[in-house]
């Protein structure tokens, strides 16, 4: 998140604009309130990533009606016409899982985010397709659905998975936070990472390179996403969009960062 914000601020400041930052703490009601506040402030444009449970986008419609640029990043609406910048989540999930398969894992678990968000559905689809391509079973008991992908959920899910008759020997987590707490739980139980279970996360958060063992992860191009989002707002502040021009999607690629937690 910090890299995304830095990218937005750097691009905006280059052209003399100030960035107002408001957090909703992944809460829908706060998101609605924040959107209304920003609208009342007569801001020139808005960049936002949806709260995990957001399904109604009516609070963004006043911006669009007034030709105020709205750019959604990462967690984007599927049924709302707007500028959207995303990553290739399917490819990321596929690559992460394929790496674990190449490391010899055959019972790979997945920490899945809220299925209300396309980014997590796509990551899970990539995970499933990589398993199928390798002739491995897609076992629903190894897929844990999360509400927020928090550290608490990661610890609880790892404990649940290790109680299976055949515990996983690999884990692909949809974020680094849950992956880190899973590794901490495994270490406490004397389970070796990566020999007993190889782990790969998602986002390349700062803690990934500090953790012992260092966490393999999918690097999210957050800074680039932030710069593109800011430029999109700046380019469209004086542009009157015609029907169909708002629903533009830019897709960025990810990169695997391989570290000790998955390398065997």
C-alpha positions in Angstrom: 0.0 0.0 0.0 2.8 2.4 0.8 4.4 1.9 -2.6 1.0 2.6 -4.3 0.6 5.8 -2.3 4.1 6.9 -3.1 3.5 6.4 -6.8 0.4 8.5 -6.7 2.0 11.3 -4.7 5.1 11.4 -6.9 3.1 11.7 -10.1 0.7 14.3 -8.7 3.4 16.5 -7.2 5.2 16.6 -10.5 2.2 18.5 -11.9 1.5 20.7 -8.9 -1.3 18.7 -7.3 -1.8 17.8 -3.6 -3.0 14.3 -2.7 -5.6 13.9 0.1 -5.3 10.5 1.6 -8.3 8.9 3.4 -8.4 5.3 4.7 -11.5 3.2 5.1 -9.7 0.3 7.0 -11.4 -2.1 4.6 -14.8 -1.1 5.8 -17.7 -0.5 3.4 -19.5 2.1 5.5 -16.3 4.0 6.0 -15.7 3.9 2.2 -19.2 5.4 1.6 -18.6 8.1 4.1 -15.2 8.9 2.7 -16.5 9.1 -0.8 -19.2 11.6 0.3 -16.6 13.7 2.1 -14.3 13.9 -0.9 -17.2 14.8 -3.1 -18.1 17.7 -0.8 -14.5 18.9 -0.9 -14.9 19.3 -4.7 -11.7 17.3 -5.4 -10.4 17.1 -9.0 -10.3 13.3 -9.2 -10.4 10.2 -7.1 -8.2 7.0 -6.9 -9.6 4.1 -4.9 -9.3 0.4 -4.1 -12.6 -1.1 -3.0 -13.1 -2.5 0.5 -13.2 -6.3 0.6 -17.0 -6.5 1.0 -18.1 -3.6 -1.3 -20.8 -4.7 -3.7 -22.8 -1.4 -4.2 -21.0 1.4 -6.0 -23.6 4.1 -5.9 -21.4 6.3 -3.8 -19.1 6.8 -6.8 -21.8 7.7 -9.2 -21.9 11.4 -8.3 -18.3 11.8 -9.3 -18.9 10.2 -12.7 -22.1 12.3 -13.2 -20.0 15.4 -12.7 -17.2 14.2 -15.0 -14.8 13.9 -12.1 -12.3 11.2 -13.0 -12.6 8.0 -10.9 -9.8 5.5 -11.2 -10.1 2.1 -9.4 -7.0 0.2 -8.7 -6.4 -3.5 -7.7 -9.8 -4.2 -6.2 -12.0 -2.9 -8.9 -15.8 -3.1 -9.5 -17.0 -5.5 -12.2 -20.3 -3.8 -13.0 -19.4 -0.1 -12.8 -18.0 1.8 -15.8 -14.8 3.5 -14.8 -11.0 3.6 -15.4 -9.5 0.5 -13.8 -5.9 -0.6 -13.3 -5.3 -4.2 -12.2 -2.7 -6.9 -12.2 -2.9 -10.2 -14.0 -4.1 -12.1 -11.0 -4.8 -15.3 -12.9 -1.2 -15.5 -14.2 0.2 -14.6 -10.8 -1.7 -17.5 -9.1 -0.7 -19.8 -11.8 3.0 -18.9 -11.6 3.1 -19.1 -7.8 1.5 -22.6 -7.8 3.6 -23.8 -10.7 6.7 -22.8 -8.8 5.6 -24.9 -5.8 5.0 -27.8 -8.1 8.5 -27.5 -9.5 9.8 -27.6 -6.0 8.2 -31.1 -5.6 5.0 -30.1 -3.8 2.0 -32.3 -4.5 -0.5 -31.3 -1.8 -0.7 -27.6 -2.2 -3.0 -25.5 -0.1 -4.4 -22.0 -0.9 -5.3 -19.1 1.3 -8.1 -17.5 -0.8 -9.4 -14.0 -0.3 -13.0 -13.0 -0.4 -14.7 -14.4 -3.5 -16.7 -11.2 -3.8 -13.5 -9.7 -5.4 -12.4 -10.8 -8.8 -8.7 -10.5 -7.9 -9.0 -13.4 -5.4 -11.2 -15.5 -7.7 -8.6 -15.1 -10.5 -5.7 -16.0 -8.2 -7.6 -19.2 -7.1 -8.4 -20.0 -10.7 -4.7 -19.8 -11.6 -3.9 -22.0 -8.6 -6.5 -24.6 -9.7 -5.4 -24.6 -13.3 -1.7 -25.1 -12.4 -2.7 -28.1 -10.3 -4.8 -29.6 -13.1 -2.1 -29.1 -15.7 0.3 -31.0 -13.5 -2.2 -33.8 -12.9 -2.6 -32.9 -9.3 -5.9 -33.0 -7.4 -7.8 -29.8 -6.6 -8.8 -30.7 -3.0 -11.4 -28.2 -1.6 -10.3 -29.1 1.9 -6.9 -27.4 1.1 -8.5 -24.2 0.0 -9.4 -21.9 2.9 -11.7 -18.9 2.2 -10.8 -15.7 4.1 -12.7 -12.6 5.0 -9.8 -10.2 5.4 -6.6 -12.3 4.9 -5.5 -11.1 8.4 -2.7 -12.5 10.5 -5.2 -14.1 12.9 -7.0 -15.8 10.0 -3.7 -17.1 8.6 -2.7 -18.7 11.9 -6.1 -20.3 12.3 -6.2 -21.6 8.8 -2.7 -23.1 9.0 -3.6 -24.9 12.2 -6.8 -26.2 10.5 -4.8 -27.4 7.4 -2.1 -29.2 9.5 -4.9 -31.3 11.1 -5.9 -32.8 7.8 -5.2 -36.6 7.4 -2.7 -35.5 4.7 -1.4 -32.1 5.6 -0.2 -29.8 2.7 3.4 -29.8 1.7 3.0 -26.4 -0.1 1.1 -23.2 0.5 0.1 -20.3 -1.8 -1.3 -17.4 0.1 -3.2 -14.5 -1.5 -1.2 -12.1 0.6 2.0 -11.9 2.7 0.2 -11.1 6.0 -1.5 -14.5 6.2 1.6 -16.3 4.8 3.8 -14.7 7.5 1.5 -15.8 10.3 1.3 -19.3 8.8 5.1 -19.6 8.8 5.3 -18.3 12.4 2.7 -20.9 13.5 4.6 -23.7 11.7 7.9 -22.7 13.3 6.3 -22.8 16.7 5.1 -26.3 16.0 8.5 -27.5 14.9 7.4 -27.9 11.2 10.3 -26.9 8.9 9.8 -24.4 6.1 10.4 -25.2 3.3 11.5 -28.8 3.8 8.1 -29.9 5.3 6.0 -27.2 3.6 7.1 -24.6 1.1 5.3 -21.3 1.3 4.8 -18.4 -1.2 2.9 -15.2 -0.5 1.7 -12.2 -2.4 2.5 -8.5 -2.5 6.2 -8.5 -1.5 5.6 -6.5 1.7 8.7 -5.3 3.5 8.3 -8.1 6.1 8.8 -10.7 3.4 12.6 -10.0 3.3 12.9 -9.7 7.1 11.1 -12.9 8.1 13.2 -16.1 8.8 13.1 -17.8 6.5 12.6 -15.0 4.0 9.3 -15.3 2.2 8.9 -16.1 -1.4 6.2 -13.9 -2.9 4.5 -12.4 -5.9 5.8 -8.9 -6.4 3.0 -6.4 -7.0 3.9 -3.4 -9.2 2.2 -1.1 -6.7 4.4 2.0 -7.4 3.8 1.7 -11.1 0.1 1.2 -10.6 0.0 4.4 -8.4 1.8 6.5 -11.0 -0.5 5.3 -13.8 -3.6 5.9 -11.7 -2.5 9.5 -10.9 -1.6 10.2 -14.6 -5.0 8.8 -15.6 -6.7 11.3 -13.3 -4.6 14.2 -14.5 -5.1 13.3 -18.2 -8.9 13.2 -17.7 -9.7 16.2 -15.5 -10.6 18.4 -18.5 -11.8 15.5 -20.7 -15.6 15.0 -21.2 -15.8 11.2 -21.5 -18.2 9.7 -24.1 -20.2 6.6 -23.4 -17.9 3.6 -23.5 -14.7 5.5 -22.9 -14.9 5.2 -19.1 -14.7 1.4 -19.0 -11.0 1.2 -19.8 -8.9 -1.5 -18.1 -5.1 -1.5 -17.8 -3.5 -4.8 -16.8 0.0 -4.9 -15.3 2.2 -8.0 -15.0 3.7 -9.4 -11.8 7.0 -11.1 -10.9 7.9 -14.0 -8.7 10.4 -13.1 -6.0 11.9 -16.5 -4.9 13.4 -16.7 -1.4 14.2 -19.4 1.2 10.6 -20.2 2.2 9.9 -22.1 -1.0 13.3 -23.0 -2.4 14.2 -26.7 -1.9 
